[in-house]
Amino acid sequence: WDTKIPWQREEALKAGLYNVCSDLAGNVARKAAEVLWEEINIIHKKAI
């Protein structure tokens, strides 16, 4: 959908596009933080 086009924006809102995108962004951020935390722990253990 092109949210700059009014009728497409309305359809996107009805379909819950923004909720889906928000959930996806949250899941990606959570996974990225998890992976980074694991890497930090690996590096920290090597330094000890």
Phi, psi and omega in degrees: 000143173260105186288357175278345178266117188310312184291328178288325176298316178300316180295321178297319178296316179298323183280352180077026182305317184292325177293318179296315180297319179296316178297317180297315179299319178297317180295319179295316179297319180297315180294320179298317178297320179297314180295316179297319179298318178297317179296318178299317179296321178296313180297318180297318180294325178291329183283342184279000000 
